[in-house]
Amino acid sequence: MTNHWVDIKNADLVLIMGGNAAEAHPCGFKWVTEAKAHRKARLIVVDPRFTRSAAVADYYAPIRAGSDIAFLGGLINYLLTQDKIHHQYVRDYTDMSYLVKDEFTFTDGIFSGYDAARHKYDKSTWGYQMGPDGFVLTDPTLQHPRCVYQLLKAHFSRYTPELVERVCGTPRDAFLKVAGMIAETAAADRTMTILYALGWTQHSKGSQMIRTGAMVQLLLGNIGVAGGGMNALRGHSNIQGLTDLGLLSNLLPGYMTLPGEAEQDFAAYLTKRSPKPMRPGQLSYWQNYPKF
């Protein structure tokens, strides 16, 4: 969860997918009603069922269970083809200008480095092009064919409204209505928050769903701002308390990972978990890992 529960009241648009906040998180859902009452915020619910959240939504769109990535992919394609992205944010705060290795490819649904016999990927070609100074090569104009922006645009070009309708069962007009409402938050003075819960996190492809949602928010400039973010609806003692108290078998409080059995060197343990900046002056929170 990138934002606090209370921050939901600062949103201009709320998208609920993979959850039913009005029923499952009623105390937190009050901040959605606060946003609606005081900011005239609109609520979109995309769900296989017409839930209690959908009952108070400004717009509800149906979707087949498990097809969320196709829906979100359609949103990404819409934002890129309609040029409804926050250009300054994308250029300054994402990797859209970074140049990807020439060896990286995506053909017929398979990325480069796939080992058919082992059903695993060698990801060595999946990185960025690095300059002699140790930093990533970039194209701030986003015109270079190997920059993330161009590769992303090509990758998601398949996710047309027609494909979304076919895969998700969401009527084309309903999808375009949702996409149009979401696209309005690409403006610097408007923000959307995405609220999700176990309908995403416990899905077999949950991580990919959440990452795709995060890509939507990054394109819109809605990460790191009031009323924005990717927000997992949690916070109850049996979930958040578990991680805060260090009761997970593989984590210490603060999401510090425990060393694996093969990791016997403390310095190597810290180095592996402390990323280096990709661009001069850029910061990553996890650079602070050794301090903890």
C-alpha positions as CSV (number, residue, x, y, z in Angstrom):
1,M,0.0,0.0,0.0
2,T,1.7,3.2,-1.2
3,N,-0.6,5.6,0.6
4,H,-2.4,5.9,4.0
5,W,-6.1,4.9,4.3
6,V,-7.0,8.5,5.1
7,D,-5.3,9.8,2.0
8,I,-8.1,8.2,-0.1
9,K,-10.2,11.3,0.8
10,N,-7.8,13.3,-1.5
11,A,-8.6,11.4,-4.7
12,D,-10.6,12.7,-7.6
13,L,-11.3,9.2,-8.9
14,V,-11.3,5.9,-7.1
15,L,-11.0,2.6,-9.1
16,I,-11.8,-0.6,-7.2
17,M,-10.7,-3.8,-8.8
18,G,-10.0,-7.1,-7.1
19,G,-11.9,-6.1,-4.0
20,N,-15.2,-5.1,-2.4
21,A,-14.2,-2.3,-0.1
22,A,-17.7,-1.2,1.0
23,E,-18.4,-4.6,2.4
24,A,-15.0,-6.0,3.3
25,H,-13.4,-2.8,4.5
26,P,-16.2,-0.6,5.7
27,C,-14.2,1.5,8.1
28,G,-11.7,2.3,5.4
29,F,-14.4,2.8,2.8
30,K,-15.6,5.9,4.7
31,W,-12.7,7.8,3.1
32,V,-14.1,7.0,-0.3
33,T,-17.4,8.5,0.7
34,E,-15.4,11.5,2.1
35,A,-13.8,12.0,-1.3
36,K,-17.2,11.8,-3.0
37,A,-18.8,14.2,-0.6
38,H,-16.1,16.9,-0.4
39,R,-14.2,16.5,-3.7
40,K,-17.0,15.3,-5.9
41,A,-14.8,12.3,-6.6
42,R,-16.2,9.6,-8.8
43,L,-16.0,5.9,-8.0
44,I,-15.5,3.1,-10.6
45,V,-15.9,-0.5,-9.7
46,V,-14.8,-3.3,-12.1
47,D,-15.8,-6.7,-10.7
48,P,-17.3,-10.0,-11.8
49,R,-20.1,-9.4,-9.3
50,F,-22.4,-6.4,-8.8
51,T,-21.2,-5.8,-5.2
52,R,-22.1,-3.4,-2.5
53,S,-19.2,-1.3,-3.7
54,A,-20.7,-1.3,-7.2
55,A,-24.1,-0.3,-5.7
56,V,-22.7,3.1,-4.7
57,A,-20.3,3.5,-7.7
58,D,-20.7,6.2,-10.3
59,Y,-19.9,3.6,-12.9
60,Y,-19.8,-0.2,-12.8
61,A,-18.2,-2.4,-15.4
62,P,-18.4,-6.2,-15.4
63,I,-15.4,-8.4,-16.0
64,R,-14.7,-12.2,-16.2
65,A,-12.9,-13.5,-13.1
66,G,-9.1,-13.7,-13.6
67,S,-9.0,-11.5,-16.8
68,D,-7.8,-8.3,-15.0
69,I,-4.5,-8.2,-16.8
70,A,-6.2,-8.0,-20.2
71,F,-8.4,-5.1,-18.8
72,L,-5.4,-3.2,-17.4
73,G,-3.4,-3.9,-20.5
74,G,-6.2,-2.3,-22.5
75,L,-6.0,0.7,-20.2
76,I,-2.3,1.0,-20.9
77,N,-2.8,0.8,-24.6
78,Y,-5.6,3.4,-24.5
79,L,-3.4,5.8,-22.5
80,L,-0.5,5.4,-24.9
81,T,-2.4,5.6,-28.1
82,Q,-4.6,8.5,-27.0
83,D,-1.5,10.3,-25.5
84,K,-3.2,10.5,-22.1
85,I,0.0,10.2,-20.0
86,H,1.6,12.7,-17.7
87,H,4.7,13.4,-19.8
88,Q,6.8,15.3,-17.3
89,Y,6.2,12.8,-14.6
90,V,7.0,9.9,-17.0
91,R,10.2,11.5,-18.1
92,D,11.4,12.5,-14.7
93,Y,10.2,9.7,-12.4
94,T,10.0,6.5,-14.4
95,D,12.3,4.4,-16.6
96,M,10.4,5.2,-19.8
97,S,13.5,7.0,-21.2
98,Y,15.8,4.1,-20.4
99,L,17.3,2.2,-23.3
100,V,16.8,-1.6,-23.1
101,K,19.4,-4.1,-24.3
102,D,19.2,-4.9,-28.1
103,E,19.0,-8.6,-27.2
104,F,15.7,-8.3,-25.4
105,T,12.8,-9.5,-27.6
106,F,9.2,-10.5,-27.3
107,T,7.9,-12.8,-30.0
108,D,4.7,-14.9,-30.1
109,G,4.2,-14.5,-26.4
110,I,7.7,-15.5,-25.4
111,F,10.4,-13.2,-24.1
112,S,14.1,-13.7,-25.0
113,G,16.0,-16.2,-22.9
114,Y,13.4,-18.9,-22.6
115,D,14.6,-22.4,-22.0
116,A,11.8,-24.7,-23.3
117,A,13.2,-27.8,-21.7
118,R,13.4,-26.3,-18.2
119,H,10.4,-23.9,-18.6
120,K,12.5,-21.1,-17.2
121,Y,13.9,-17.8,-18.4
122,D,17.5,-16.6,-18.6
123,K,16.9,-12.9,-17.8
124,S,20.4,-11.7,-18.7
125,T,19.0,-9.9,-21.8
126,W,16.3,-8.2,-19.9
127,G,18.4,-5.3,-18.5
128,Y,19.2,-1.7,-19.6
129,Q,22.0,-0.5,-21.8
130,M,24.7,0.9,-19.5
131,G,27.1,3.7,-20.3
132,P,30.8,3.8,-19.4
133,D,30.0,5.9,-16.3
134,G,28.0,3.0,-14.9
135,F,24.6,4.7,-15.4
136,V,21.7,3.8,-17.7
137,L,21.7,5.2,-21.2
138,T,18.5,7.3,-21.8
139,D,16.6,9.2,-24.5
140,P,14.5,11.9,-22.8
141,T,12.7,12.5,-26.1
142,L,11.2,8.9,-25.8
143,Q,11.8,8.5,-29.6
144,H,14.6,5.9,-29.5
145,P,13.2,2.5,-30.6
146,R,14.9,0.7,-27.7
147,C,13.6,3.0,-25.0
148,V,11.1,1.6,-22.5
149,Y,8.3,3.9,-23.8
150,Q,8.5,2.6,-27.4
151,L,8.8,-1.1,-26.3
152,L,5.9,-0.7,-23.9
153,K,3.8,0.9,-26.6
154,A,4.6,-2.0,-29.0
155,H,4.0,-4.6,-26.3
156,F,0.6,-3.4,-25.3
157,S,-0.6,-2.5,-28.8
158,R,-2.4,-5.9,-28.9
159,Y,-4.7,-5.0,-26.0
160,T,-7.4,-3.2,-28.1
161,P,-10.9,-2.5,-26.8
162,E,-12.1,-5.4,-29.0
163,L,-9.6,-7.8,-27.3
164,V,-10.6,-6.6,-23.9
165,E,-14.3,-7.3,-24.8
166,R,-13.4,-10.7,-26.1
167,V,-11.2,-11.8,-23.1
168,C,-12.8,-9.9,-20.2
169,G,-16.4,-10.0,-21.4
170,T,-16.6,-6.2,-20.6
171,P,-18.7,-4.5,-23.3
172,R,-16.5,-2.3,-25.5
173,D,-18.5,0.9,-24.7
174,A,-18.2,0.2,-20.9
175,F,-14.4,-0.3,-21.2
176,L,-14.0,2.9,-23.2
177,K,-16.1,4.8,-20.6
178,V,-13.9,3.6,-17.8
179,A,-10.7,4.3,-19.8
180,G,-11.9,7.8,-20.6
181,M,-12.6,8.6,-17.0
182,I,-9.3,7.3,-15.9
183,A,-7.4,9.2,-18.6
184,E,-8.6,12.5,-17.2
185,T,-6.3,11.9,-14.2
186,A,-3.2,12.3,-16.4
187,A,-3.5,16.0,-15.5
188,A,-1.2,17.4,-12.8
189,D,-4.2,18.6,-10.7
190,R,-6.2,15.4,-10.8
191,T,-5.4,12.1,-9.1
192,M,-6.8,8.6,-9.0
193,T,-6.2,5.9,-6.4
194,I,-6.5,2.2,-7.2
195,L,-7.9,0.1,-4.4
196,Y,-7.5,-3.7,-4.5
197,A,-7.7,-6.6,-2.1
198,L,-7.6,-10.4,-2.1
199,G,-9.3,-10.6,-5.5
200,W,-5.8,-9.6,-6.8
201,T,-3.3,-10.5,-4.1
202,Q,-4.5,-14.1,-3.7
203,H,-4.9,-14.7,-7.5
204,S,-2.4,-17.1,-9.2
205,K,-1.2,-14.1,-11.2
206,G,-1.7,-11.5,-8.5
207,S,1.7,-10.0,-8.6
208,Q,1.4,-9.4,-12.3
209,M,-2.0,-7.8,-11.9
210,I,-0.7,-5.4,-9.2
211,R,2.4,-4.5,-11.3
212,T,0.2,-3.8,-14.3
213,G,-2.0,-1.6,-12.2
214,A,1.1,0.2,-11.0
215,M,2.2,0.8,-14.6
216,V,-1.2,2.5,-15.3
217,Q,-0.7,4.7,-12.3
218,L,2.9,5.6,-13.3
219,L,1.8,6.6,-16.8
220,L,-0.8,8.9,-15.2
221,G,1.6,10.4,-12.7
222,N,-0.5,9.0,-9.8
223,I,2.2,7.4,-7.7
224,G,3.8,9.5,-4.9
225,V,1.0,12.1,-4.8
226,A,-1.8,12.9,-2.5
227,G,-4.9,10.9,-3.4
228,G,-2.9,8.5,-5.7
229,G,-1.1,5.2,-5.4
230,M,-1.6,1.5,-5.5
231,N,-3.4,0.6,-2.4
232,A,-4.0,-2.9,-1.1
233,L,-6.9,-2.8,1.3
234,R,-5.4,-4.3,4.4
235,G,-4.5,-3.0,7.8
236,H,-6.2,-5.5,10.1
237,S,-4.3,-7.0,12.9
238,N,-4.1,-10.5,11.4
239,I,-2.4,-9.2,8.2
240,Q,-0.5,-5.9,8.8
241,G,0.3,-6.9,12.4
242,L,1.8,-10.1,11.2
243,T,4.4,-8.3,9.1
244,D,5.0,-5.4,11.6
245,L,5.8,-7.9,14.4
246,G,8.1,-10.1,12.3
247,L,5.9,-13.2,12.4
248,L,6.5,-14.2,8.8
249,S,9.0,-17.0,8.4
250,N,11.1,-15.1,5.8
251,L,10.9,-11.5,6.8
252,L,12.0,-9.2,9.7
253,P,9.9,-6.1,10.6
254,G,10.1,-3.5,7.8
255,Y,10.1,-6.2,5.1
256,M,13.8,-7.0,5.7
257,T,14.4,-10.4,4.1
258,L,16.2,-13.1,6.1
259,P,19.3,-14.6,4.4
260,G,18.9,-17.8,2.6
261,E,20.7,-21.0,3.6
262,A,23.4,-20.5,1.0
263,E,24.1,-16.9,2.1
264,Q,26.9,-17.0,4.7
265,D,28.6,-13.6,4.0
266,F,27.0,-10.6,5.7
267,A,28.6,-8.0,3.3
268,A,27.3,-10.0,0.3
269,Y,23.9,-10.2,1.9
270,L,23.7,-6.4,2.2
271,T,25.1,-5.8,-1.3
272,K,22.5,-8.0,-2.9
273,R,19.7,-6.1,-1.2
274,S,21.1,-2.6,-1.7
275,P,20.4,-1.4,-5.3
276,K,22.7,1.1,-6.9
277,P,21.3,4.3,-8.5
278,M,20.5,3.9,-12.2
279,R,20.9,7.6,-12.9
280,P,23.0,10.3,-11.3
281,G,21.4,11.7,-8.1
282,Q,18.5,9.2,-8.2
283,L,17.5,7.7,-4.9
284,S,16.0,4.3,-3.9
285,Y,14.7,3.7,-0.5
286,W,16.4,0.3,-0.4
287,Q,19.8,1.9,-0.7
288,N,19.3,2.4,3.1
289,Y,19.2,-1.4,3.7
290,P,22.6,-1.5,5.5
291,K,21.5,1.2,7.9
292,F,18.7,-1.0,9.1
